[in-house]
């Protein structure tokens, strides 16, 4: 199967060769007609010159030979009866009667009569032109003729030169078309390489067509298509990454729930089986076991509530109910509540009264999580301060390594597999969601083995 550039060359050469062949054919017919007409006019002019002097001639044969010698034309003078009176190329006695010749008959009707005819006398084609005139008061026919062999010899020489020129044109055209074909092949190869790169998802590949505007236009269109493909592929990767993240989060949720629910569920089952197996158990022990079952059930309920709350916060499904309150008073209430849980620990609230407008319940969750978190990982006191509208929770605990700082606010993330009192790793994630809803953000400064500072700005809440 031929390639496109080969088809191009073949059709181009065939079209050019056909055009040149038709041109040669037309030129052959045209030139031959022109040459015959030119010689016909030449013969007519010579007859007119002969006619001017014919009345003064005494020897027609001698004069006919002189004219033939001077012009290369054959001269014949015929009387009204068809008898040859003078002949330049043959003996007139040997010639037939010419009264029935076409040019002689035609000269009676027209000024000049002409015909191309094979001459048996000299065995070649001749162009004959005849005119009726008078000699010594008697009608005669002056006839001039020229051998077409000589005339056509000149024509064939000219036509051969034209054919040679046309052949050179075809060779030159072949060379030009071959060069054009090479350029077409170059541009096509560039496009092919580019398409191959695209097929391998190399969307940064470069295409450089050099010669043809059409290929340049195609390359520009391809670049637009590639740009769209790259964007679509990027969106696809983002979507795939999002799906993977969702799957990971789902697995994390299941893992966290399984891990955190395992101990309280095991305790409930254990206490329930003990109660079921020992119907005569002491009342005090029975009450104690039932209390354990109740507390573990409450713990599971609390974990489910925190999980549901984190999902709502993440999806912005929780309605914020803003009220004005004193953040210092709220911090002291949270500290008092946590003090009953951590009886051997000290919580200091060092801040002046400060009125803010926010969702009080959510801000309580924020303070409760930050202070509770500080108490879990610090063996000394925890301090809550307010400086330049920045609320800070200081602890002197184990601190957080730098590689964990950006991850501790992610859902279900734990450092060294620590469990924040069955929080499932939701505490700081919930804090981040709540602060974001209040146009603030959580900041963490920590030095490993020395302590941490968790802080957020109250600026937007104070200005309301």
C-alpha positions in Angstrom: 0.0 0.0 0.0 1.4 3.4 -1.0 2.1 6.0 1.6 0.6 9.5 1.4 3.7 11.2 0.2 4.2 8.4 -2.5 0.6 8.9 -3.7 1.3 12.6 -3.8 4.4 12.2 -5.9 2.8 9.7 -8.2 -0.3 11.7 -8.8 1.7 14.9 -9.2 4.0 13.4 -11.8 1.1 11.7 -13.7 -0.9 15.0 -13.7 2.1 16.9 -14.9 3.1 14.3 -17.5 -0.5 14.2 -18.8 -0.6 17.9 -19.0 2.6 18.0 -20.9 1.5 15.3 -23.2 -1.7 17.1 -24.1 0.4 20.3 -24.4 2.8 18.5 -26.8 -0.1 17.1 -28.8 -1.8 20.5 -29.1 1.5 22.2 -29.9 2.2 19.6 -32.6 -1.1 20.3 -34.3 -0.9 24.0 -33.8 2.7 24.4 -35.0 2.1 22.2 -38.0 -0.9 24.3 -39.0 1.0 27.5 -38.4 4.0 26.3 -40.4 1.7 25.1 -43.3 -0.2 28.4 -43.3 3.1 30.4 -43.1 4.5 28.5 -46.1 1.2 28.8 -47.9 1.4 32.6 -47.5 5.0 32.5 -48.6 4.0 30.7 -51.8 1.2 33.2 -52.5 3.6 36.1 -52.1 6.1 34.4 -54.5 3.3 33.9 -57.1 2.4 37.5 -56.8 6.0 38.5 -57.5 6.2 36.1 -60.5 2.9 37.5 -61.8 4.4 41.0 -61.9 7.1 40.1 -64.4 5.4 37.4 -66.4 4.4 39.5 -69.3 8.0 40.6 -69.9 9.4 37.0 -70.0 10.3 35.3 -73.2 11.5 32.0 -71.6 9.3 30.7 -68.9 11.3 27.6 -68.3 14.5 29.5 -67.7 12.8 32.0 -65.4 11.1 29.2 -63.4 14.4 27.5 -62.8 15.9 30.8 -61.6 13.1 31.3 -59.2 13.4 27.7 -57.9 17.1 28.1 -57.5 16.7 31.4 -55.6 13.8 30.4 -53.4 14.0 26.6 -53.2 10.4 26.4 -54.4 9.1 24.4 -57.2 7.6 26.5 -60.0 5.1 25.3 -62.6 3.2 27.2 -65.3 0.1 25.5 -66.8 -1.9 26.7 -69.7 -5.7 26.8 -69.9 -5.8 23.3 -71.4 -3.8 21.8 -68.5 -0.6 21.5 -70.5 2.6 22.3 -68.6 4.3 25.3 -70.2 7.2 25.6 -67.7 8.6 23.4 -64.9 11.6 24.0 -62.6 12.2 20.5 -61.3 11.3 18.1 -64.1 11.1 17.9 -67.8 7.7 19.3 -68.8 7.4 16.9 -71.7 7.3 14.0 -69.3 4.5 15.5 -67.1 0.9 14.6 -67.3 -1.9 17.0 -68.1 -2.6 19.1 -65.0 -6.0 20.4 -66.0 -7.8 18.2 -63.5 -5.6 19.0 -60.6 -7.5 20.4 -57.5 -5.4 23.6 -57.2 -5.8 24.3 -60.9 -9.6 23.8 -60.8 -9.8 25.8 -57.6 -7.9 28.7 -59.1 -10.8 29.3 -61.4 -13.1 29.9 -58.4 -10.8 31.7 -55.9 -7.8 34.0 -56.2 -5.6 31.3 -54.7 -6.2 27.6 -54.4 -4.0 25.3 -52.2 -3.7 21.6 -51.3 -1.3 19.2 -49.7 -0.7 16.2 -52.0 1.7 13.4 -52.6 3.7 14.0 -55.8 4.4 11.0 -57.8 7.0 13.0 -59.8 9.4 13.6 -56.9 7.9 11.0 -54.5 7.1 13.3 -51.5 4.3 15.4 -50.0 4.0 18.9 -51.4 2.1 22.0 -50.6 0.6 23.4 -53.8 -0.7 26.9 -54.3 -2.1 28.1 -57.7 -3.3 31.4 -59.1 -4.9 32.1 -62.5 -3.1 34.8 -64.5 -2.4 35.7 -68.1 0.6 35.3 -70.3 0.8 36.9 -73.8 -2.9 37.5 -73.6 -3.7 33.8 -72.9 -4.9 32.5 -69.5 -2.3 30.5 -67.5 -2.0 29.0 -64.0 1.0 30.0 -61.9 1.7 27.2 -59.4 4.2 27.2 -56.6 4.9 24.2 -54.4 7.2 23.3 -51.5 8.2 20.0 -50.2 6.6 19.3 -46.8 9.5 17.0 -46.1 11.8 20.0 -45.7 9.1 22.1 -44.0 8.2 19.3 -41.5 11.9 18.6 -40.9 12.2 22.0 -39.4 8.9 21.5 -37.5 10.1 18.1 -36.1 13.4 19.7 -35.0 11.5 22.4 -33.2 9.0 20.0 -31.7 11.8 17.7 -30.6 13.4 20.6 -28.7 10.1 21.4 -27.1 9.7 17.7 -26.1 13.2 17.8 -24.6 12.2 21.0 -22.6 9.1 19.3 -21.4 11.1 16.2 -20.3 13.4 18.5 -18.4 10.4 20.1 -16.8 9.1 16.6 -15.7 12.5 15.8 -14.2 12.7 19.1 -12.4 9.1 18.6 -11.2 10.0 15.2 -9.9 12.9 16.6 -8.0 10.7 19.4 -6.5 7.9 17.0 -5.6 10.4 14.6 -4.0 11.7 17.5 -1.9 8.1 18.5 -1.0 7.4 14.8 -0.2 10.4 14.7 2.2 9.1 17.8 4.0 5.6 16.3 4.2 7.2 13.1 5.6 9.1 15.1 8.1 6.0 16.9 9.4 4.0 13.7 9.5 6.8 12.0 11.5 6.8 14.9 14.0 3.0 14.5 14.4 3.3 10.7 14.7 6.0 11.0 17.4 3.9 13.5 19.2 0.9 11.2 19.1 3.0 8.3 20.3 4.2 10.4 23.3 0.5 11.3 24.0 -0.4 7.6 23.9 2.3 7.0 26.6 0.7 9.9 28.6 3.6 12.2 28.1 1.5 15.4 28.0 4.6 17.6 28.1 5.9 16.4 24.8 6.7 19.0 22.2 5.7 18.9 18.5 7.6 21.0 15.9 6.3 21.0 12.3 8.5 23.1 10.0 7.1 23.4 6.5 3.3 23.3 6.1 0.7 25.6 7.6 -1.9 22.8 7.6 0.3 20.6 9.7 1.0 23.5 12.0 -2.7 24.0 12.4 -3.1 20.3 13.2 -0.3 20.4 15.8 -2.0 23.4 17.5 -5.3 21.5 17.5 -3.5 18.5 19.0 -2.0 20.6 21.7 -5.5 21.8 22.7 -6.7 18.2 22.8 -3.6 17.2 24.8 -4.2 20.1 27.2 -7.8 18.9 27.8 -6.5 15.3 28.2 -3.9 16.4 30.7 -6.6 18.3 32.7 -8.9 15.3 32.5 -6.1 13.0 33.6 -5.2 15.4 36.4 -8.9 15.4 37.5 -9.0 11.6 37.2 -5.9 11.4 39.5 -7.4 13.8 42.0 -10.6 11.8 41.9 -8.7 8.5 42.4 -6.7 10.0 45.2 -9.9 11.3 46.8 -11.4 7.8 46.5 -8.3 6.3 48.0 -8.4 8.8 50.8 -12.1 8.0 51.4 -11.3 4.3 51.5 -8.5 4.9 53.9 -10.7 7.1 56.1 -13.3 4.4 56.1 -10.8 1.8 57.0 -9.4 4.1 59.7 -12.9 4.6 61.1 -13.5 0.9 61.1 -10.1 0.2 62.7 -10.6 3.0 65.3 -14.1 1.9 66.2 -12.9 -1.8 66.4 -9.9 -0.8 68.6 -11.8 1.6 70.9 -14.9 -0.5 71.2 -13.1 -3.7 71.9 -12.2 -3.1 75.6 -15.6 -1.6 76.7 -17.6 -4.3 74.8 -15.3 -7.0 76.2 -15.9 -5.6 79.7 -19.7 -5.5 79.2 -19.7 -9.1 77.9 -17.4 -10.3 80.7 -19.4 -8.7 83.5 -22.7 -9.8 81.9 -21.5 -13.5 81.7 -20.3 -13.4 85.2 -23.7 -12.1 86.4 -25.5 -14.7 84.3 -23.4 -17.6 85.6 -23.5 -16.6 89.3 -27.1 -16.0 90.2 -26.3 -16.1 94.0 -23.6 -13.3 93.7 -23.3 -10.9 96.6 -25.6 -7.8 96.1 -22.7 -5.4 96.4 -20.6 -7.2 93.8 -23.6 -7.4 91.6 -24.2 -3.6 91.9 -20.5 -3.0 91.2 -20.6 -5.2 88.0 -23.8 -3.5 86.8 -22.2 -0.1 87.4 -19.2 -1.3 85.3 -21.6 -2.4 82.5 -23.4 1.0 82.7 -20.1 3.0 82.6 -18.7 1.0 79.6 -22.1 1.4 77.8 -21.9 5.2 78.5 -18.3 5.2 77.2 -19.4 3.6 73.9 -22.3 6.1 73.6 -19.9 9.0 74.2 -17.5 7.7 71.5 -20.4 7.4 69.0 -21.6 10.9 69.8 -18.0 12.3 69.3 -17.8 10.4 66.0 -21.2 11.7 64.8 -20.2 15.2 65.9 -16.9 15.0 64.0 -18.7 13.9 60.8 -21.1 16.8 61.0 -18.3 19.3 61.6 -16.3 17.9 58.7 -19.4 18.2 56.4 -20.4 21.6 57.7 -23.7 20.1 58.7 -23.7 21.5 62.2 -25.5 24.8 62.6 -23.5 27.4 64.5 -25.5 29.3 67.2 -23.6 32.4 68.1 -24.1 34.1 71.5 -22.0 36.6 73.4 -20.2 35.2 76.5 -17.0 35.6 78.5 -14.3 33.2 77.3 -12.5 33.4 80.7 -15.6 32.2 82.6 -16.0 29.3 80.1 -12.3 28.3 80.5 -12.6 28.3 84.3 -15.7 26.1 84.0 -13.9 23.6 81.8 -10.9 23.6 84.1 -13.1 23.0 87.1 -14.8 20.0 85.4 -11.5 18.5 84.3 -10.0 19.0 87.8 -12.4 16.4 89.1 -11.1 13.9 86.6 -7.4 14.7 87.2 -7.4 15.2 91.0 -3.6 15.3 91.4 -3.1 17.9 88.6 -3.2 21.7 88.6 -4.9 23.8 85.9 -4.1 27.5 85.9 -6.3 30.1 84.0 -4.3 33.3 83.6 -6.5 35.6 81.6 -8.6 38.7 82.0 -12.3 38.7 81.2 -12.9 38.8 77.4 -16.3 38.9 75.7 -16.6 37.0 72.4 -19.4 36.1 70.1 -19.3 32.4 69.1 -21.1 29.1 69.6 -20.6 28.5 73.3 -21.0 24.7 73.1 -18.5 24.4 70.4 -16.0 26.6 72.1 -16.4 24.4 75.2 -15.5 21.4 73.1 -12.4 23.3 71.9 -11.2 24.2 75.4 -12.1 20.8 76.8 -10.1 18.9 74.1 -7.1 21.2 74.3 -6.9 21.2 78.1 -7.7 17.5 78.4 -5.0 16.7 75.8 -2.5 18.8 77.7 -3.3 17.0 80.9 -2.9 13.6 79.4 0.6 14.2 78.1 2.0 16.5 80.9 2.9 15.4 84.4 3.0 19.0 85.7 0.6 21.9 85.7 -1.3 23.1 82.6 -1.7 26.8 82.0 -4.4 28.7 79.9 -3.4 32.2 78.9 -4.8 35.0 76.8 -2.2 37.3 75.2 -3.1 39.8 72.4 -6.3 38.1 71.7 -4.5 34.8 71.3 -5.7 32.0 73.6 -2.9 29.6 74.5 -2.8 26.2 76.3 0.6 25.4 77.7 1.9 22.1 78.9 5.2 20.7 80.0 4.7 17.2 78.6 6.6 14.9 76.2 6.1 17.3 73.3 5.5 16.4 69.6 8.2 15.5 67.1 8.4 17.8 64.1 7.3 15.0 61.6 4.0 14.6 63.5 3.1 18.3 63.8 1.2 18.5 60.5 -0.6 15.3 61.1 -1.9 15.5 64.7 -5.0 17.4 63.5 -6.0 14.6 61.1 -8.9 12.3 62.0 -7.9 9.0 63.7 -4.2 10.0 63.8 -2.3 9.0 66.9 1.3 9.4 68.0 3.0 6.1 69.1 -0.5 4.5 69.1 -1.5 6.4 72.2 -5.3 6.5 72.8 -6.7 9.8 74.0 -9.1 8.3 76.5 -11.2 6.6 73.9 -11.3 9.7 71.7 -10.4 7.7 68.6 -8.0 10.4 67.5 -10.9 12.9 66.9 -10.1 15.6 69.5 -7.7 17.9 67.6 -9.6 17.2 64.3 -12.8 18.4 65.9 -11.0 21.5 67.3 -9.7 22.3 63.8 -13.2 22.0 62.3 -14.8 24.2 64.9 -12.1 26.9 64.7 -12.3 27.0 60.9 -16.1 27.5 61.2 -15.3 30.5 63.4 -12.8 31.9 60.9 -9.8 30.9 63.1 -7.3 28.1 63.1 -5.3 26.0 65.5 -1.5 26.6 65.8 0.9 24.2 67.5 4.3 24.9 68.8 6.1 22.0 70.3 9.6 21.0 71.4 10.1 17.3 72.0 10.6 16.3 75.6 9.9 19.9 76.7 6.3 20.6 76.1 3.7 22.1 73.7 1.6 25.2 73.1 -1.7 24.9 71.4 -3.2 28.3 70.5 -5.8 30.0 68.3 -6.9 33.6 67.6 -10.1 35.2 69.1 -9.8 38.3 66.9 -12.7 37.6 64.6 -14.9 36.6 67.5 -14.1 39.7 69.5 -14.9 42.1 66.6 -18.4 40.7 66.1 
